[in-house]
Structures are given as C-alpha cells and as structure tokens.
Amino acid sequence: MPEAASRSSADGLGPAAASRIRLGIISHQPIAGSMSGPAIRCWEFARALAGEADVTLFAPAHDLEPEGFRLETYAGNDLVKKTGNCNVLLAQGFILSQYPQLRRPGRYLIVDVYVPMTLEALPQYEHAGLAEQNRVQESILEAIFDQLGCGHFFICASERQRDFWLGCLTAAGRITPAAFRQDPSLRRLIDVVPFGLPDKPPVATGRVLKGIHPAIGENDKVLLWGGGIYNWLDPLTPIRAMAILAKKRSDIKLFFLGARHPDPHVPRMKAYDEAIALSRELRLIDRSVIFNDHWVPYNERVNYLLEADLGAGGNYPHIETRFAFRTRILDCIWASLPVVTAGGDSLSDLIERHGLGLVTPSGDAQAYAYAVERLVDDDGLRERCRQQLKDAAKEFVWSQVTLPLKQFLSSLGPLPAEPVARIGNFGYSGHLARPGFFSRNARRARRVWRRLLGR
C-alpha cells in the first residue's frame, strides 16, 4: 500500500469495498480488432480486473465489445472530465504528462512502466542526428521522472526490469525510509506484472498459411516472426540464416506476421526497409522469406501460430535487449511453438533455462540456421519443447500475472488526500530542473510518444 494510504477521506476504500473501487484504465491507442502491445495490455487488464473493481477502459476509439466492463472513447482534454468519477487510474507511457490534470488528491495512480522507453529510444533513433537523439531522451526522461514522482503503485514486466526501475525510483526520491519501514521488499511500491496469455488454450478457426499462401506449400515448415519489425530487433540474422538453408532445401519458410503497424501515426522503421532490401539482395523475398503487409487482427493471430512450426526472434547485444520483455515470444509459448532466438533478454533466458526452444548468439546466422534445421528435423526435440511450453504457459495467463494488481486493489485504504511524499525535489529536465518541459514541447513529445508506444 502506498505511503499516503493512511490519510483519511470521505470516500475511503477497504478490502470489502470492491464496488467502491472505480478503476479507470487509459489506453493511448484505439481498442480495435487490430491492435499492438500497449492496447492489448489495457484490454486484457480490463477483462482480468473486472471482477475486482468497477472498471472503465478509456481509448481514443474502439470497435470491440467490452466484457464485464465499460469501454468509453475520449478526444483531447475531455479525458480529464470522463475519468472524473474514477478513484483509481492505471496509465502508461506519456498519459500522465500529457494530461497533468489527471493527477489530483483523492485518487490512486497506478503507473505501468513495462516499456523502458529511454532504452528503447536509443536504437530507434540511432540513425538520427545526435542533437535530435538528445531532444528525444530529454522528452522521455521528463515524462518518466514526472510519473515516478506522482504514482502510488508501479508495475513492470520482469524482475530484471524491476531492478532497473528501482534505480530510477531511487533517483526520483521515492525509496524513502517510510516506504522501507512499511514494506522492506518494496513490492507495495513496484511489482512485476508481465504481459500475459489467454487463460484458454488456442483453437484454430481457419487455415491461413500452408497451401493457402502462394509461397507456402502444404508440407513446408514455417518459421513465424510474430509482430512488427522494429529498430531494436534483429530481423537480418534470421534472413541470412534462411539464405544458408535455402542453398540445400526449399521447404523452410520465414514468415513475418506484421509488417504494417495498425496505428497510421507509427512510421515504418528503418529495420523494416533493411529487412526487405536484404531479402531482395539474397533473392529470398516471396520465396523463402515472406512479409505479411498488414497487421493480423488480435483474435486471428491464433491461426498463424497454430499453423507455424517454429517461432522466430532476434536481438542485438545492446542495453535495450538487456531490459526488454519480448511480448511476441509469449504467443509462441501459448501456442506451444518452439522458439529460435538470440540471447540477451529475459524471455530468451527463460527459453534456454526451461528448454522452450534454442537460443543462439546474437548475429550468428550459421548458428541460427543450424538451430532452425535441428528443430525442424528432430521430432523428439520439438516434442520435448512443446511439453515444456505447455507448462510455461500456465505461469503467464492473464488471470495469474495480474495478481499483484488485484492484491493492490484489494488492500487499498483511505484515499490519499495530498501528493505522494518523497525525499527531496528530484527530477530530470535537461541539464538540471526546468519544470514544464513536456507541456511546452507537446507537439514533439506526442510524435515521440506515438513512435515509441505504437508497438
């Protein structure tokens, strides 16, 4: 429970007062049939928490029907008015900086920091000029330290990420003696809520690849790259591995599931163009390497997963990978799809530790090709991976991973009557302290926000 939870309020909460918890979950992306990670996470949170509170999911637009909760659209500053009745808000990204009026006494703020945005921006803007990169980092850091100062409870995607954010919370003055006295583990301040999986096993609703796509035969083996192609990922090593395999066999196909992002404001990244160019150069495109030029709707991805034989991933050995949580790999776990990927992130460690596939060195196309061929040809190994994947999936279902959120909601005391206490006056805005940077640079900040959080 947050430090300020003991203060009195006329609208106090308690463990038996779930009906009085009016939880607002804010998505910066539309809630639609085709949506990427941030919107999916908000949608699944709303579904999982509907039994714990009176939940309303707010989004710029929607075309899905809510399940046990309300779903409302917002435009501009009317979000502040529409969330006025909520005594708990859950937000991610730049929402709290874009709408500072959301922060008021008498309301709990849950901040979702499952994307370490500063680290993700480093490879994303690597090809921009240094001055532009510095401006981007300044915008992000301003927003991050702003929300670290006002949130009552924080959630991230892995224990490794939690270590990162504990350092940031320390720098923001939030690791106080009072917080430590109340909870030496600091789990009441920040806990782990990974990206999750559906509670029900996947069931196919139709055929989409083998014998359907003109470049994929009935008996071909499909290596599936789930999700988009972003600058912080390495699609080039799997493509080079396909060139090695194509010299001796034609039955293995690499299929990129989502090339074009569903949010039109998210630009196509340099990594996508490089992947296309390399596939053309190696004469693999539409033969051994296939790019799906539209975003597969969320509820239809199951058909691609269940028709594929292996899942594909790729990482570069940089700092973003160290703290990343590759949500696309979770779909492979859900579908019992053995994974070939490079090491370095939390989920590749899980794959290697529990035998969920094969992990190769970053950038080693020969090792990647060998791993793909070994899993394709070794039925026994593939079956062992599948059994392990079924066990792993149980740990990641949404009903399970959202337990820290449910526990937080069930333990709420009286609402805080004033801003959260912290040590000193910490924060980042350029070289020292320049309050209001984000609001004064809203146009550039929104552009950064769309690119970073459009995943």
Secondary structure, DSSP 4 states (H G I P E B T S, - for coil): --GGGGS--TT---TT-GGG-EEEEE-SS-BSSS--HHHHHHHHHHHHHTTTSEEEEEES-B-S--SSSEEEE--TTHHHHHTTT-SEEEEETTHHHH-GGG--TT-EEEEE--S-HHHHHHHHTTTS-HHHHHHHHHHHHHHHHHHHHH-SEEEESSHHHHHHHHHHHHHTT---HHHHHH-TT-TTTEEE----B-SSPP---S--STTTSTT--TT-EEEEE-S---TTB--HHHHHHHHHHHTT-S-EEEEES--S-SSTTSPPPHHHHHHHHHHHHTT-BTTTEEE--SPPPGGGHHHHHHH-SEEE--B-SSHHHHH---HHHHHHHHTT--EEEESSSHHHHHHHHHTSEEEE-TT-HHHHHHHHHHHHH-HHHHHHHHHHHHHHHGGGBHHHHTHHHHHHHHT--SPPSSPPP-SS----BTTB--TTHHHHTHHHHHHHHHHHH--
